Amino acid sequence: MVDGLPCAGIYVHIPFCQAKCAYCDFISYPHCEHVFGPYVDALVSELYQRARDWSGCCFDTLFIGGGTPTLLSPADIGRVVDACRDALGLSADAEVTVEGNPGTVDLAELRALRRAGVNRLSLGVQSLHDDELALLGRIHTAAEAVQAYEWARSAGFENINLDLIFGVPNQPLAAWQATLERTLALCPEHLSLYSLIVEEGTPLAERITCGRLPAPEDDLAADMYELAEALLDEAGYGQYEISNWARRDGQATAGLTLPAYACRHNIKYWRNEPYLGVGVAAHSYDGQSRYANTADVGMYIARIQAGQSAMESSEQPTTEQQMGETMMLGLRMNQGVTWEGFRRRFNVDMRAVYREEIDEFVELGLLAADEQGVRLTPRGRLLGNQVFAAFLR
């Protein structure tokens, strides 16, 4: 909150990648270098265009995701950051994150990104075993991932997140432990750990369907998750969301009883707070309505060049839907959902709306309830989707 105005986040989608990963079903396109320039021009124009509708809001986080944003030049990323500051008043102390692929960065580029105002880097490492990286279709090796991290440190980045994936076909528990231990030895400020989801229509799904690879084992993935919880806790990382950990050292994030390096931008999603999305397939939420841009790159550029909106769809969730989304998203965080926060937002007691669901999951040992609110138990984090679904009526 600044001068009484609600602070929102900005998400900018860069839909380009060098090669599509075997497990990826995100909106991303390889081999599109010829449209990088026009696309960045369109992003800048859309930021100014959307500013008219968001003039009553301040912004204190920017997340440039993809795809692989680091395929763009640092100068182009700098143009986007500058436009966010000029058009939308992005605060001087904003958290500015850029996602990067270790195979697409070097020391000079990372230094240029830091000079352009990027102060948080998220590297998609995924694994520190070359055979697993090859199976996933990643373009980098384990050695290149470590090199990219060391370059980021040399470039002046003091807030680095590393993404890792577990539950990869044929991945033994010992290999996952080795990746965790090598990663922890690097001492990143933040870690995001994701269980592999086999998405229909991806090359990985086809290989599993054809019997060329085994399907991920749920029980083994649960063991990997619990191992990560134990190792990261011992190493001084605080878990604050189902898939996210941050180093406990330093001061708590301003206004939040969370680890200092918790991702301020993603917290807005989990708290169901407003965010503006620009670019191909980007989504926005203004606190009342949700909007989505076209997923077609050519159409996106053409619409923005013509001074038209890139928006393709919108919806206004009912109060019941907003309450369900607030529960689903808020329960992802270790703090859970507070009685007071829910009452302040919806002017109704959470127990009056969800007493049956809360009582059932408390009895099953999946939720804990106290004077502050409700949150997932350690067992509940393993079965989170079962809990979330109950609140989405």
KEKE-3310 file (N, C-alpha, C; in steps of 0.2 Angstrom, whole numbers, plus 5000, padded with zeros to 4 digits):
npx = (5004:5003:5003:4989:4985:4981:4994:5000:5005:5016:5016:5025:5025:5036:5036:5045:5057:5072:5072:5059:5055:5054:5043:5035:5020:5017:5013:5023:5036:5048:5062:5059:5066:5065:5054:5057:5060:5048:5039:5044:5042:5028:5025:5030:5021:5009:5010:5009:4996:4988:4990:4981:4969:4973:4976:4973:4981:4996:5012:5023:5030:5038:5038:5046:5043:5042:5042:5058:5065:5078:5082:5080:5088:5098:5096:5083:5076:5078:5072:5058:5058:5060:5049:5039:5041:5040:5027:5018:5022:5031:5038:5053:5060:5056:5053:5061:5060:5068:5066:5077:5086:5099:5107:5107:5113:5127:5141:5143:5130:5123:5128:5124:5110:5108:5112:5102:5092:5086:5084:5082:5085:5079:5083:5081:5086:5083:5089:5104:5110:5116:5110:5097:5093:5094:5084:5073:5074:5081:5092:5104:5119:5123:5135:5135:5124:5128:5139:5132:5125:5136:5141:5131:5132:5144:5140:5133:5121:5111:5100:5094:5085:5083:5076:5070:5066:5058:5054:5056:5056:5063:5072:5081:5080:5092:5099:5091:5093:5107:5107:5100:5109:5120:5115:5111:5124:5128:5121:5109:5097:5084:5073:5064:5054:5048:5036:5037:5025:5016:5011:4997:4999:5012:5029:5036:5025:5020:5031:5030:5017:5019:5027:5040:5046:5045:5030:5030:5032:5020:5022:5036:5039:5033:5041:5053:5049:5047:5060:5067:5060:5066:5080:5081:5076:5086:5097:5094:5083:5067:5052:5038:5028:5019:5028:5040:5054:5064:5079:5082:5090:5093:5082:5064:5053:5046:5032:5027:5027:5037:5051:5065:5069:5058:5047:5041:5032:5026:5019:5008:4999:4996:4989:4978:4978:4978:4985:4994:4994:5004:5007:5008:4996:4995:4988:4977:4972:4961:4956:4942:4938:4944:4956:4962:4975:4976:4984:4991:5005:5007:4994:4994:5004:4999:4987:4991:4999:4989:4983:4973:4965:4973:4966:4958:4948:4937:4931:4920:4922:4911:4906:4906:4915:4926:4929:4932:4943:4952:4953:4959:4971:4977:4979:4990:5001:5012:5007:4994:4976:4969:4957:4953:4958:4950:4937:4938:4940:4928:4918:4912:4911:4924:4921:4907:4905:4913:4913:4910:4919:4931:4931:4930:4943:4952:4949:4954:4967:4973:4971:4975:4968:4968:4968:4972:4969:4967:4977:4987:4993:5009:5006:4995:5000:5006:4994:4988:4980:4968:4963:4961:4952:4940:4936:4932:4918)
npy = (4994:5011:5027:5025:5018:5002:4991:4982:4969:4967:4957:4951:4943:4933:4925:4916:4903:4894:4881:4869:4862:4844:4842:4853:4863:4876:4892:4895:4898:4892:4897:4911:4922:4933:4941:4947:4960:4968:4962:4967:4980:4981:4976:4987:4997:4991:4992:5006:5008:5000:5007:5017:5011:5006:5017:5020:5012:5007:5000:4987:4976:4967:4954:4946:4934:4917:4904:4910:4923:4928:4926:4937:4953:4961:4975:4976:4970:4980:4990:4986:4986:5000:5005:5000:5007:5021:5021:5015:5018:5010:5006:5013:5004:4992:4974:4966:4953:4942:4928:4915:4904:4893:4890:4901:4913:4924:4930:4944:4948:4946:4955:4967:4965:4967:4980:4986:4986:4974:4965:4952:4936:4922:4906:4892:4878:4865:4851:4843:4833:4827:4817:4817:4830:4829:4820:4828:4837:4849:4863:4865:4859:4851:4857:4869:4875:4877:4886:4897:4901:4905:4916:4924:4928:4935:4945:4953:4950:4948:4941:4926:4914:4896:4885:4868:4851:4837:4819:4814:4803:4787:4792:4790:4791:4794:4801:4813:4818:4820:4831:4840:4842:4847:4859:4866:4868:4879:4890:4898:4911:4908:4894:4884:4870:4858:4845:4834:4836:4827:4832:4831:4828:4832:4829:4821:4815:4807:4798:4791:4786:4777:4768:4769:4776:4775:4779:4793:4790:4791:4788:4788:4801:4808:4804:4810:4824:4825:4822:4833:4843:4841:4842:4855:4862:4859:4865:4879:4885:4892:4885:4893:4891:4879:4874:4882:4889:4899:4907:4909:4919:4937:4951:4950:4950:4965:4970:4957:4942:4933:4923:4933:4933:4928:4927:4941:4945:4933:4930:4939:4932:4921:4926:4931:4943:4959:4959:4964:4958:4958:4955:4941:4929:4933:4935:4945:4952:4962:4963:4962:4957:4945:4944:4940:4939:4937:4922:4921:4926:4934:4940:4947:4957:4963:4969:4977:4986:4992:5000:4993:4983:4969:4960:4945:4938:4939:4938:4939:4934:4926:4931:4919:4911:4919:4918:4904:4903:4911:4903:4892:4896:4903:4893:4887:4893:4892:4899:4899:4903:4917:4919:4932:4939:4934:4937:4951:4953:4948:4950:4941:4926:4914:4901:4901:4899:4888:4878:4864:4858:4862:4856:4842:4841:4844:4833:4823:4825:4834:4847:4861:4870:4885:4898:4908:4905:4894:4881:4870:4854:4846:4833:4837:4845:4836:4831:4841:4845:4838:4844:4857:4856:4854:4867:4873:4876)
npz = (5000:4995:4999:5002:4991:4983:4980:4966:4955:4941:4927:4914:4898:4889:4875:4869:4865:4864:4861:4862:4878:4883:4892:4892:4892:4891:4884:4872:4860:4849:4838:4834:4831:4822:4826:4838:4839:4835:4844:4857:4855:4854:4867:4875:4870:4874:4888:4890:4885:4894:4905:4907:4912:4924:4932:4945:4953:4962:4958:4964:4961:4947:4936:4924:4913:4905:4893:4887:4893:4893:4881:4874:4871:4884:4882:4876:4887:4896:4891:4893:4907:4909:4903:4912:4923:4919:4912:4921:4934:4942:4957:4964:4972:4968:4967:4954:4943:4932:4922:4917:4906:4909:4898:4890:4894:4898:4906:4903:4898:4909:4918:4911:4912:4926:4927:4920:4929:4934:4948:4953:4949:4941:4938:4927:4932:4934:4935:4941:4934:4920:4912:4916:4912:4898:4895:4899:4889:4890:4886:4892:4901:4917:4922:4915:4920:4934:4931:4925:4937:4944:4936:4938:4951:4950:4942:4951:4956:4970:4974:4970:4962:4960:4950:4952:4946:4951:4952:4940:4926:4929:4938:4952:4970:4976:4966:4966:4979:4977:4968:4976:4986:4979:4974:4986:4991:4983:4989:4985:4986:4985:4982:4971:4970:4960:4957:4943:4931:4920:4905:4894:4877:4876:4871:4880:4887:4876:4875:4886:4885:4875:4880:4881:4891:4909:4919:4930:4948:4960:4974:4976:4972:4982:4993:4988:4989:5003:5007:5002:5010:5023:5020:5016:5026:5036:5031:5032:5026:5024:5022:5013:5005:4995:4985:4987:4994:5005:5010:5027:5033:5036:5036:5038:5025:5020:5029:5029:5037:5033:5025:5021:5008:5001:4987:4982:4971:4967:4979:4978:4969:4976:4987:4980:4975:4966:4949:4934:4918:4904:4886:4875:4878:4891:4908:4918:4933:4941:4954:4954:4941:4928:4915:4899:4887:4869:4862:4851:4843:4831:4829:4841:4840:4829:4833:4844:4837:4829:4838:4846:4858:4865:4872:4874:4881:4895:4912:4926:4941:4953:4969:4977:4969:4970:4984:4985:4977:4984:4995:4990:4984:4994:5004:4999:5004:5018:5029:5027:5027:5035:5048:5051:5039:5029:5033:5033:5019:5013:5021:5029:5040:5038:5043:5043:5029:5025:5035:5035:5026:5032:5044:5040:5034:5044:5053:5045:5046:5037:5036:5048:5061:5070:5082:5073:5060:5046:5039:5028:5034:5036:5030:5023:5013:5004:4999:4993:4981:4983:4994:4989:4979:4986:4990:4979:4973)
capx = (5000:5007:4998:4982:4983:4983:5000:4999:5011:5016:5019:5027:5026:5040:5034:5050:5062:5077:5069:5053:5057:5049:5038:5032:5014:5016:5013:5030:5037:5055:5064:5055:5070:5063:5049:5059:5060:5041:5036:5046:5039:5021:5025:5030:5015:5003:5011:5006:4989:4985:4991:4974:4964:4976:4979:4972:4985:5003:5015:5029:5034:5038:5040:5047:5043:5042:5047:5065:5066:5085:5084:5080:5094:5097:5094:5076:5073:5079:5066:5052:5058:5059:5042:5035:5042:5037:5020:5014:5025:5034:5042:5060:5062:5052:5057:5061:5063:5068:5068:5083:5089:5107:5110:5106:5116:5134:5143:5142:5123:5120:5130:5119:5103:5109:5112:5095:5087:5084:5087:5081:5086:5076:5087:5078:5091:5079:5092:5111:5112:5115:5105:5090:5092:5093:5077:5068:5074:5084:5098:5110:5122:5124:5141:5133:5120:5133:5143:5127:5124:5142:5141:5126:5135:5149:5137:5130:5114:5111:5094:5094:5081:5084:5070:5072:5061:5059:5049:5058:5056:5070:5076:5081:5080:5099:5100:5087:5097:5113:5105:5098:5115:5125:5112:5112:5131:5128:5118:5105:5093:5077:5072:5057:5055:5041:5035:5035:5018:5016:5005:4995:5001:5019:5034:5037:5019:5020:5036:5027:5011:5022:5030:5048:5048:5040:5027:5032:5029:5018:5025:5043:5039:5031:5047:5057:5047:5049:5067:5068:5058:5071:5087:5081:5075:5092:5101:5092:5078:5061:5046:5033:5023:5020:5034:5044:5058:5069:5084:5079:5094:5091:5076:5058:5050:5042:5025:5025:5030:5040:5058:5067:5069:5052:5046:5035:5027:5021:5014:5002:4995:4994:4985:4973:4978:4978:4991:4992:4998:5005:5011:5005:4993:4996:4982:4977:4966:4961:4952:4935:4938:4950:4957:4967:4977:4977:4990:4994:5010:5006:4988:4995:5008:4995:4982:4994:5001:4983:4980:4968:4967:4975:4962:4953:4943:4937:4926:4920:4920:4906:4909:4907:4921:4932:4930:4935:4950:4956:4955:4963:4978:4980:4981:4996:5006:5012:5003:4987:4971:4967:4950:4952:4959:4944:4932:4939:4939:4922:4913:4908:4916:4926:4918:4900:4905:4916:4913:4910:4925:4937:4930:4932:4950:4955:4948:4958:4974:4976:4971:4976:4965:4969:4965:4974:4966:4968:4983:4989:4998:5014:5003:4990:5004:5006:4988:4985:4975:4962:4960:4959:4946:4934:4934:4930:4912)
capy = (5000:5017:5033:5023:5015:4995:4989:4977:4967:4967:4951:4952:4936:4933:4918:4913:4899:4891:4874:4867:4856:4839:4842:4859:4864:4883:4896:4897:4897:4892:4900:4917:4928:4938:4945:4949:4968:4970:4960:4971:4987:4980:4976:4994:5000:4989:4995:5013:5007:4997:5011:5021:5007:5005:5023:5020:5007:5007:4993:4986:4970:4965:4948:4945:4926:4914:4906:4911:4930:4929:4926:4944:4957:4965:4982:4975:4969:4986:4995:4984:4989:5007:5007:4999:5013:5027:5021:5012:5021:5005:5009:5013:4998:4986:4968:4965:4947:4939:4921:4914:4898:4893:4890:4907:4919:4924:4935:4951:4949:4946:4962:4971:4964:4970:4987:4988:4987:4968:4963:4946:4931:4915:4901:4886:4873:4858:4845:4844:4827:4828:4812:4820:4836:4827:4817:4834:4842:4855:4864:4866:4854:4853:4861:4876:4878:4880:4892:4902:4904:4909:4922:4929:4931:4939:4951:4957:4947:4946:4937:4922:4908:4891:4880:4861:4847:4830:4814:4813:4795:4784:4796:4787:4795:4796:4806:4819:4820:4823:4837:4845:4844:4852:4865:4869:4871:4885:4895:4903:4914:4905:4888:4882:4863:4856:4838:4834:4834:4824:4836:4828:4831:4834:4824:4817:4811:4802:4793:4787:4782:4772:4763:4770:4778:4774:4785:4795:4786:4796:4787:4790:4808:4810:4803:4816:4830:4825:4823:4840:4847:4839:4844:4862:4865:4859:4870:4886:4888:4892:4884:4897:4889:4871:4873:4887:4890:4905:4908:4912:4925:4943:4953:4948:4954:4971:4969:4950:4937:4928:4924:4939:4932:4926:4930:4946:4945:4927:4930:4942:4927:4916:4930:4932:4951:4961:4959:4966:4954:4961:4951:4935:4924:4935:4936:4950:4951:4968:4962:4960:4954:4942:4946:4936:4941:4932:4918:4921:4931:4939:4944:4951:4962:4967:4972:4983:4991:4996:5003:4990:4979:4962:4956:4940:4935:4941:4935:4942:4929:4928:4931:4912:4909:4923:4915:4898:4905:4914:4897:4887:4900:4905:4887:4885:4896:4889:4903:4898:4909:4919:4921:4940:4941:4932:4941:4958:4953:4946:4952:4935:4922:4908:4895:4901:4897:4882:4874:4857:4857:4863:4851:4836:4840:4844:4827:4819:4827:4837:4854:4863:4876:4887:4905:4913:4903:4887:4880:4863:4851:4842:4828:4840:4847:4830:4829:4848:4846:4835:4849:4863:4855:4854:4873:4876:4873)
capz = (5000:4995:4999:5002:4985:4983:4976:4962:4952:4934:4924:4906:4896:4884:4873:4865:4868:4859:4860:4867:4882:4882:4896:4892:4888:4891:4878:4870:4853:4847:4832:4832:4832:4818:4828:4844:4839:4835:4850:4862:4853:4856:4874:4877:4868:4878:4895:4890:4884:4899:4911:4908:4916:4930:4935:4952:4957:4962:4957:4967:4958:4940:4934:4916:4913:4898:4888:4890:4893:4892:4873:4872:4873:4890:4880:4876:4893:4899:4888:4896:4914:4909:4902:4918:4928:4916:4911:4927:4940:4945:4962:4964:4976:4966:4965:4947:4942:4925:4921:4912:4905:4910:4891:4886:4897:4899:4911:4900:4897:4916:4920:4908:4915:4932:4926:4917:4934:4936:4954:4955:4943:4942:4933:4926:4932:4934:4937:4940:4931:4912:4909:4917:4908:4891:4895:4899:4883:4892:4881:4895:4905:4924:4922:4912:4925:4939:4928:4925:4943:4946:4933:4940:4957:4948:4939:4956:4958:4977:4975:4964:4963:4956:4949:4951:4945:4954:4950:4933:4925:4930:4943:4959:4976:4978:4962:4968:4984:4975:4965:4981:4990:4975:4974:4993:4992:4980:4993:4982:4991:4985:4978:4969:4968:4957:4955:4936:4929:4913:4902:4888:4870:4876:4869:4886:4888:4871:4876:4892:4882:4870:4884:4880:4898:4914:4921:4937:4953:4965:4981:4975:4971:4989:4996:4986:4992:5010:5008:5001:5016:5028:5019:5015:5033:5040:5027:5034:5021:5027:5017:5014:5000:4994:4981:4987:5000:5004:5015:5033:5035:5034:5039:5035:5019:5023:5030:5029:5042:5028:5024:5018:5001:4998:4981:4983:4966:4967:4984:4976:4966:4981:4991:4976:4974:4959:4945:4927:4913:4897:4882:4872:4883:4898:4912:4923:4938:4945:4960:4952:4934:4925:4908:4895:4880:4863:4863:4844:4843:4825:4831:4847:4838:4824:4837:4847:4832:4827:4844:4848:4864:4864:4876:4870:4885:4902:4916:4932:4946:4958:4976:4979:4966:4973:4990:4984:4974:4990:4999:4986:4983:5001:5007:4996:5008:5025:5034:5026:5027:5042:5049:5050:5032:5025:5035:5030:5012:5011:5026:5032:5044:5034:5046:5040:5022:5024:5041:5034:5023:5037:5049:5037:5033:5051:5055:5041:5047:5031:5038:5055:5063:5077:5083:5068:5054:5044:5035:5027:5038:5031:5026:5018:5007:4999:4996:4992:4976:4985:4998:4985:4975:4990:4991:4972:4972)
cpx = (5004:5002:4991:4980:4985:4989:4999:5005:5010:5019:5019:5029:5030:5039:5039:5055:5066:5075:5064:5055:5051:5043:5033:5026:5012:5016:5020:5032:5045:5056:5060:5059:5068:5057:5051:5058:5053:5038:5038:5043:5031:5021:5025:5024:5009:5004:5008:4998:4985:4985:4984:4969:4967:4979:4978:4976:4993:5006:5022:5033:5033:5041:5040:5048:5042:5040:5053:5066:5073:5087:5084:5087:5093:5095:5086:5073:5073:5073:5059:5052:5057:5052:5037:5035:5039:5030:5016:5017:5028:5039:5049:5063:5059:5056:5056:5065:5063:5070:5073:5084:5096:5110:5110:5109:5124:5135:5141:5134:5120:5122:5125:5112:5103:5109:5106:5090:5084:5088:5086:5081:5083:5079:5083:5083:5088:5082:5100:5114:5111:5110:5098:5088:5091:5086:5072:5069:5077:5090:5104:5113:5122:5129:5139:5128:5123:5136:5138:5126:5130:5143:5136:5128:5140:5146:5133:5124:5115:5104:5093:5089:5083:5078:5073:5066:5063:5053:5050:5058:5063:5074:5076:5082:5087:5101:5097:5091:5103:5112:5104:5105:5120:5122:5112:5119:5132:5126:5114:5100:5086:5078:5065:5058:5048:5041:5033:5028:5018:5010:5003:4997:5009:5023:5035:5031:5018:5025:5033:5021:5014:5026:5038:5050:5043:5036:5030:5028:5027:5021:5032:5043:5037:5037:5052:5055:5048:5056:5069:5066:5063:5077:5087:5080:5082:5097:5099:5087:5071:5056:5041:5027:5024:5027:5040:5048:5063:5073:5081:5084:5091:5084:5070:5056:5045:5035:5022:5030:5033:5047:5060:5067:5063:5050:5040:5030:5023:5017:5008:4997:4992:4989:4979:4972:4979:4985:4989:4997:4998:5009:5006:5002:4993:4989:4983:4971:4966:4957:4945:4935:4945:4950:4962:4968:4977:4984:4993:4999:5009:5000:4990:4999:5003:4990:4985:4996:4995:4980:4974:4970:4969:4971:4958:4948:4943:4931:4926:4918:4915:4909:4910:4914:4927:4934:4934:4942:4954:4958:4960:4970:4981:4982:4988:5002:5006:5008:4996:4982:4969:4960:4949:4953:4953:4938:4932:4938:4932:4916:4908:4913:4917:4922:4910:4900:4908:4917:4914:4916:4931:4936:4932:4940:4954:4955:4953:4965:4977:4976:4972:4972:4967:4966:4967:4970:4967:4974:4984:4994:5003:5011:4998:4994:5005:5000:4984:4979:4968:4959:4957:4953:4940:4931:4931:4924:4909)
cpy = (5006:5023:5031:5019:5007:4994:4982:4975:4967:4960:4952:4945:4937:4926:4914:4909:4896:4885:4872:4861:4850:4838:4848:4860:4872:4886:4899:4894:4897:4895:4906:4923:4934:4943:4948:4957:4970:4968:4965:4978:4986:4979:4983:4998:4998:4991:5002:5012:5005:5002:5015:5017:5005:5011:5024:5016:5009:5000:4993:4980:4969:4959:4947:4937:4924:4907:4906:4918:4932:4928:4933:4948:4960:4972:4981:4974:4976:4991:4993:4987:4996:5009:5006:5005:5019:5027:5019:5015:5015:5008:5008:5006:4992:4980:4966:4958:4945:4932:4920:4906:4898:4893:4896:4914:4918:4930:4943:4953:4950:4953:4967:4971:4968:4978:4990:4988:4980:4966:4956:4941:4924:4910:4894:4880:4866:4852:4847:4837:4828:4823:4814:4826:4834:4824:4823:4838:4848:4857:4865:4859:4856:4858:4869:4879:4881:4886:4898:4906:4908:4915:4927:4932:4936:4946:4955:4955:4945:4942:4933:4916:4903:4886:4873:4857:4840:4825:4813:4805:4793:4787:4793:4793:4798:4801:4813:4822:4823:4830:4842:4847:4848:4858:4869:4872:4877:4891:4900:4905:4911:4899:4886:4875:4861:4848:4838:4832:4832:4827:4832:4832:4833:4828:4819:4812:4806:4797:4788:4783:4776:4767:4764:4773:4776:4780:4787:4791:4791:4795:4789:4798:4811:4809:4808:4822:4830:4825:4830:4845:4847:4843:4852:4865:4865:4864:4877:4889:4887:4890:4889:4896:4882:4870:4877:4888:4896:4905:4912:4918:4931:4945:4951:4952:4959:4970:4962:4946:4931:4928:4930:4938:4928:4930:4935:4946:4939:4927:4934:4937:4923:4920:4933:4940:4953:4961:4961:4962:4957:4955:4945:4931:4927:4936:4941:4949:4958:4968:4961:4956:4951:4943:4941:4938:4936:4928:4918:4927:4936:4943:4949:4958:4967:4971:4978:4988:4995:5000:5000:4986:4972:4957:4951:4937:4939:4938:4939:4937:4931:4928:4924:4910:4913:4920:4908:4898:4907:4908:4893:4890:4901:4899:4884:4887:4892:4893:4902:4904:4910:4920:4928:4942:4940:4936:4949:4958:4952:4947:4946:4930:4916:4902:4895:4898:4890:4877:4866:4854:4857:4857:4844:4835:4840:4837:4822:4820:4831:4845:4855:4869:4878:4894:4910:4911:4895:4886:4872:4861:4848:4837:4831:4843:4842:4829:4836:4848:4843:4840:4855:4862:4856:4862:4877:4873:4874)
cpz = (5000:4994:4998:4996:4985:4978:4972:4959:4944:4931:4916:4904:4889:4881:4869:4868:4862:4857:4865:4871:4881:4886:4896:4888:4889:4884:4876:4863:4851:4840:4829:4832:4828:4820:4835:4844:4839:4841:4856:4861:4855:4863:4877:4876:4873:4885:4895:4889:4890:4905:4912:4912:4923:4934:4942:4956:4957:4961:4960:4966:4951:4939:4927:4916:4906:4898:4891:4889:4891:4885:4871:4874:4879:4888:4880:4882:4897:4897:4892:4903:4914:4908:4908:4923:4925:4915:4917:4934:4945:4950:4961:4967:4974:4966:4958:4945:4934:4926:4916:4912:4905:4903:4887:4889:4897:4904:4909:4900:4904:4919:4917:4910:4922:4932:4923:4923:4937:4943:4957:4949:4945:4936:4933:4926:4931:4937:4937:4938:4924:4909:4910:4913:4901:4891:4895:4893:4885:4887:4885:4899:4912:4925:4920:4917:4931:4937:4927:4932:4946:4943:4936:4947:4955:4945:4944:4958:4965:4979:4969:4967:4958:4956:4948:4950:4948:4951:4942:4932:4925:4935:4950:4964:4977:4973:4963:4974:4982:4972:4971:4985:4986:4975:4980:4994:4988:4984:4990:4988:4991:4980:4977:4966:4966:4955:4947:4935:4921:4909:4895:4882:4870:4873:4874:4887:4882:4872:4882:4889:4878:4874:4884:4887:4903:4916:4928:4942:4959:4972:4981:4975:4978:4993:4995:4989:5000:5012:5007:5007:5021:5026:5019:5022:5037:5037:5029:5029:5024:5021:5018:5009:4998:4990:4982:4994:4999:5011:5021:5035:5033:5037:5035:5030:5022:5023:5030:5034:5038:5028:5020:5010:4997:4992:4982:4978:4966:4973:4983:4973:4972:4986:4987:4976:4967:4955:4938:4923:4907:4893:4879:4878:4890:4901:4917:4927:4942:4951:4960:4946:4932:4918:4905:4888:4875:4864:4856:4844:4837:4827:4836:4844:4833:4828:4841:4843:4829:4832:4847:4854:4862:4868:4872:4874:4892:4905:4923:4937:4951:4964:4978:4976:4969:4980:4989:4981:4980:4994:4996:4985:4990:5005:5004:5000:5015:5030:5033:5025:5034:5042:5048:5043:5028:5027:5033:5023:5010:5016:5029:5035:5039:5037:5044:5033:5022:5030:5040:5031:5028:5042:5047:5036:5039:5053:5052:5042:5041:5032:5046:5056:5070:5077:5077:5062:5052:5039:5034:5032:5033:5027:5021:5012:5002:4996:4994:4987:4979:4990:4994:4982:4979:4991:4984:4970:4965)
residu = (MET:VAL:ASP:GLY:LEU:PRO:CYS:ALA:GLY:ILE:TYR:VAL:HIS:ILE:PRO:PHE:CYS:GLN:ALA:LYS:CYS:ALA:TYR:CYS:ASP:PHE:ILE:SER:TYR:PRO:HIS:CYS:GLU:HIS:VAL:PHE:GLY:PRO:TYR:VAL:ASP:ALA:LEU:VAL:SER:GLU:LEU:TYR:GLN:ARG:ALA:ARG:ASP:TRP:SER:GLY:CYS:CYS:PHE:ASP:THR:LEU:PHE:ILE:GLY:GLY:GLY:THR:PRO:THR:LEU:LEU:SER:PRO:ALA:ASP:ILE:GLY:ARG:VAL:VAL:ASP:ALA:CYS:ARG:ASP:ALA:LEU:GLY:LEU:SER:ALA:ASP:ALA:GLU:VAL:THR:VAL:GLU:GLY:ASN:PRO:GLY:THR:VAL:ASP:LEU:ALA:GLU:LEU:ARG:ALA:LEU:ARG:ARG:ALA:GLY:VAL:ASN:ARG:LEU:SER:LEU:GLY:VAL:GLN:SER:LEU:HIS:ASP:ASP:GLU:LEU:ALA:LEU:LEU:GLY:ARG:ILE:HIS:THR:ALA:ALA:GLU:ALA:VAL:GLN:ALA:TYR:GLU:TRP:ALA:ARG:SER:ALA:GLY:PHE:GLU:ASN:ILE:ASN:LEU:ASP:LEU:ILE:PHE:GLY:VAL:PRO:ASN:GLN:PRO:LEU:ALA:ALA:TRP:GLN:ALA:THR:LEU:GLU:ARG:THR:LEU:ALA:LEU:CYS:PRO:GLU:HIS:LEU:SER:LEU:TYR:SER:LEU:ILE:VAL:GLU:GLU:GLY:THR:PRO:LEU:ALA:GLU:ARG:ILE:THR:CYS:GLY:ARG:LEU:PRO:ALA:PRO:GLU:ASP:ASP:LEU:ALA:ALA:ASP:MET:TYR:GLU:LEU:ALA:GLU:ALA:LEU:LEU:ASP:GLU:ALA:GLY:TYR:GLY:GLN:TYR:GLU:ILE:SER:ASN:TRP:ALA:ARG:ARG:ASP:GLY:GLN:ALA:THR:ALA:GLY:LEU:THR:LEU:PRO:ALA:TYR:ALA:CYS:ARG:HIS:ASN:ILE:LYS:TYR:TRP:ARG:ASN:GLU:PRO:TYR:LEU:GLY:VAL:GLY:VAL:ALA:ALA:HIS:SER:TYR:ASP:GLY:GLN:SER:ARG:TYR:ALA:ASN:THR:ALA:ASP:VAL:GLY:MET:TYR:ILE:ALA:ARG:ILE:GLN:ALA:GLY:GLN:SER:ALA:MET:GLU:SER:SER:GLU:GLN:PRO:THR:THR:GLU:GLN:GLN:MET:GLY:GLU:THR:MET:MET:LEU:GLY:LEU:ARG:MET:ASN:GLN:GLY:VAL:THR:TRP:GLU:GLY:PHE:ARG:ARG:ARG:PHE:ASN:VAL:ASP:MET:ARG:ALA:VAL:TYR:ARG:GLU:GLU:ILE:ASP:GLU:PHE:VAL:GLU:LEU:GLY:LEU:LEU:ALA:ALA:ASP:GLU:GLN:GLY:VAL:ARG:LEU:THR:PRO:ARG:GLY:ARG:LEU:LEU:GLY:ASN:GLN:VAL:PHE:ALA:ALA:PHE:LEU:ARG)
# end
